[in-house]
Amino acid sequence: MIPGSFEYYAPRSIDDAVKFLAAHRDDVKVLSGGQSLLPLMKMRLSKPAFVVDIGRIPGLASITEEGDHLILGALVTHAQIEASELLRKKCPLLPQTATTIADVQVRNRGTLGGSIAHADPAGDWPAAIIALDAEIRVTGPNGERWVKCDEFFLGLLMSVLEPDELVTAIKVPVTGNDKTAYTKAAPRSSGFAVVGVAVRIGLDASGNCGRAAIGITGVTDKAYRPARVEQMLIGKKLDAKTIETAAAESTRNVEVIEDINGSSEYRKHLTEVFLTRAIQEALAR
Ligand SMILES: Cc1cc2nc3c(=O)[nH]c(=O)nc-3n(C[C@H](O)[C@H](O)[C@H](O)COP(=O)(O)OP(=O)(O)OC[C@H]3O[C@@H](n4cnc5c(N)ncnc54)[C@H](O)[C@@H]3O)c2cc1C
């Protein structure tokens, strides 16, 4: 369980990090919390010749409010999110999701940016940020670009990130009166989602659903938005029948995976159950 040898570089600026990535783009890995990268390196599933530790770059670990949005730096840890009073008030879905990740040790080291860049199909953050219609700031040799989270994840551990680009921040909305919840079925051993569902529901003046945004993780090779379910909820009174009928569509057109944690039939069933539960939990808040 000892990684292969590599050259370690700890830049003090995003510019320097990006230059180093560009110079070694075929054989370099970014290190944030190390909670996914280091196990892979120790098992020799990843053998980069160069590792760029971005942990000493200032300004990447803050949570700030900008108008009706919140900006979270890439190095903000799961634990920071869990403990943030600002997020509890302005975007409670994030602290709630953080509490479901692994254990205290992992939450103390693991970062939001690292999780998103890693694009693990069972990671919790991808579902939460889809439900929040978040945007991801990507910084590379040509400067910055903002990528909508729906367009960021491409498949198993794959995203639109180029090898010389960094995730530097995540922008989420202040959710105001909207109701949010994250529900997750996970084995105790790892805590990774077999199914994880994040929802954001906005009710209009007559109590009907005016906004529905849903992110689902653990079910297929990347987190996804069940657009048909969202459409079936919007404009309706969210009674038990409406929620159940919509939830039945949650895996439509999705290739549901099967693994040691469950068959695809089981995952489909869990997705419907946890989606229903997430909506009910959100409405009860
Ligand atoms: C025992 C255990 C249980 C876990 N359980 C859960 C769980 O229940 N839910 C969950 O969601 N996660 C879980 N995780 C994963 C954990 O959340 C990690 O923190 C996360 O996946 C990666 O974040 P990191 O900061 O540790 O990234 P790292 O491990 O440092 O990096 C991960 C990958 O992303 C790249 N990378 C990192 N940061 C950036 C960046 N800013 N820009 C570009 N590329 C970058 C790295 O090069 C690497 O390829 C678990 C991990 C462990 C060890």
Ligand as a Chemical Component Dictionary entry (heavy atoms), coordinates in Angstrom:
data_LIG
# 
_chem_comp.id                   LIG 
_chem_comp.type                 NON-POLYMER 
_chem_comp.pdbx_formal_charge   0 
_chem_comp.three_letter_code    LIG 
# 
loop_
_chem_comp_atom.comp_id 
_chem_comp_atom.atom_id 
_chem_comp_atom.alt_atom_id 
_chem_comp_atom.type_symbol 
_chem_comp_atom.charge 
_chem_comp_atom.model_Cartn_x 
_chem_comp_atom.model_Cartn_y 
_chem_comp_atom.model_Cartn_z 
_chem_comp_atom.pdbx_ordinal 
LIG C1  C1  C 0 -13.431 5.734  3.302   1  
LIG C2  C2  C 0 -13.979 6.773  2.367   2  
LIG C3  C3  C 0 -15.343 6.945  2.290   3  
LIG C4  C4  C 0 -15.872 7.908  1.420   4  
LIG N1  N1  N 0 -17.223 8.081  1.390   5  
LIG C5  C5  C 0 -17.747 9.023  0.594   6  
LIG C6  C6  C 0 -19.158 9.272  0.577   7  
LIG O1  O1  O 0 -19.943 8.696  1.328   8  
LIG N2  N2  N 0 -19.624 10.203 -0.292  9  
LIG C7  C7  C 0 -18.795 10.912 -1.116  10 
LIG O2  O2  O 0 -19.273 11.743 -1.878  11 
LIG N3  N3  N 0 -17.462 10.726 -1.099  12 
LIG C8  C8  C 0 -16.925 9.805  -0.269  13 
LIG N4  N4  N 0 -15.568 9.628  -0.248  14 
LIG C9  C9  C 0 -14.713 10.437 -1.147  15 
LIG C10 C10 C 0 -14.371 11.756 -0.457  16 
LIG O3  O3  O 0 -15.516 12.546 -0.388  17 
LIG C11 C11 C 0 -13.280 12.553 -1.201  18 
LIG O4  O4  O 0 -13.048 13.653 -0.424  19 
LIG C12 C12 C 0 -13.595 13.058 -2.581  20 
LIG O5  O5  O 0 -14.017 12.075 -3.461  21 
LIG C13 C13 C 0 -12.370 13.670 -3.259  22 
LIG O6  O6  O 0 -12.033 14.879 -2.692  23 
LIG P1  P1  P 0 -10.542 15.166 -2.305  24 
LIG O7  O7  O 0 -10.480 16.598 -1.966  25 
LIG O8  O8  O 0 -10.104 14.186 -1.287  26 
LIG O9  O9  O 0 -9.800  14.948 -3.714  27 
LIG P2  P2  P 0 -8.440  14.190 -4.077  28 
LIG O10 O10 O 0 -8.481  12.800 -3.557  29 
LIG O11 O11 O 0 -7.269  15.024 -3.693  30 
LIG O12 O12 O 0 -8.566  14.198 -5.658  31 
LIG C14 C14 C 0 -9.542  13.404 -6.318  32 
LIG C15 C15 C 0 -9.349  13.544 -7.841  33 
LIG O13 O13 O 0 -9.716  14.838 -8.293  34 
LIG C16 C16 C 0 -8.585  15.549 -8.825  35 
LIG N5  N5  N 0 -8.677  16.881 -8.246  36 
LIG C17 C17 C 0 -8.744  17.181 -6.912  37 
LIG N6  N6  N 0 -8.969  18.485 -6.742  38 
LIG C18 C18 C 0 -9.030  19.036 -7.966  39 
LIG C19 C19 C 0 -9.261  20.356 -8.430  40 
LIG N7  N7  N 0 -9.516  21.371 -7.591  41 
LIG N8  N8  N 0 -9.241  20.576 -9.769  42 
LIG C20 C20 C 0 -9.013  19.565 -10.628 43 
LIG N9  N9  N 0 -8.805  18.283 -10.257 44 
LIG C21 C21 C 0 -8.822  18.022 -8.934  45 
LIG C22 C22 C 0 -7.368  14.765 -8.370  46 
LIG O14 O14 O 0 -6.304  14.893 -9.267  47 
LIG C23 C23 C 0 -7.911  13.353 -8.308  48 
LIG O15 O15 O 0 -7.926  12.804 -9.606  49 
LIG C24 C24 C 0 -15.005 8.685  0.602   50 
LIG C25 C25 C 0 -13.618 8.509  0.679   51 
LIG C26 C26 C 0 -13.108 7.568  1.564   52 
LIG C27 C27 C 0 -11.613 7.412  1.643   53 
# 
loop_
_chem_comp_bond.comp_id 
_chem_comp_bond.atom_id_1 
_chem_comp_bond.atom_id_2 
_chem_comp_bond.value_order 
_chem_comp_bond.pdbx_ordinal 
LIG C1  C2  SING 1  
LIG C2  C3  SING 2  
LIG C2  C26 DOUB 3  
LIG C3  C4  DOUB 4  
LIG C4  N1  SING 5  
LIG C4  C24 SING 6  
LIG N1  C5  DOUB 7  
LIG C5  C6  SING 8  
LIG C5  C8  SING 9  
LIG C6  O1  DOUB 10 
LIG C6  N2  SING 11 
LIG N2  C7  SING 12 
LIG C7  O2  DOUB 13 
LIG C7  N3  SING 14 
LIG N3  C8  DOUB 15 
LIG C8  N4  SING 16 
LIG N4  C9  SING 17 
LIG N4  C24 SING 18 
LIG C9  C10 SING 19 
LIG C10 O3  SING 20 
LIG C10 C11 SING 21 
LIG C11 O4  SING 22 
LIG C11 C12 SING 23 
LIG C12 O5  SING 24 
LIG C12 C13 SING 25 
LIG C13 O6  SING 26 
LIG O6  P1  SING 27 
LIG P1  O7  DOUB 28 
LIG P1  O8  SING 29 
LIG P1  O9  SING 30 
LIG O9  P2  SING 31 
LIG P2  O10 DOUB 32 
LIG P2  O11 SING 33 
LIG P2  O12 SING 34 
LIG O12 C14 SING 35 
LIG C14 C15 SING 36 
LIG C15 O13 SING 37 
LIG C15 C23 SING 38 
LIG O13 C16 SING 39 
LIG C16 N5  SING 40 
LIG C16 C22 SING 41 
LIG N5  C17 SING 42 
LIG N5  C21 SING 43 
LIG C17 N6  DOUB 44 
LIG N6  C18 SING 45 
LIG C18 C19 SING 46 
LIG C18 C21 DOUB 47 
LIG C19 N7  SING 48 
LIG C19 N8  DOUB 49 
LIG N8  C20 SING 50 
LIG C20 N9  DOUB 51 
LIG N9  C21 SING 52 
LIG C22 O14 SING 53 
LIG C22 C23 SING 54 
LIG C23 O15 SING 55 
LIG C24 C25 DOUB 56 
LIG C25 C26 SING 57 
LIG C26 C27 SING 58 
# 
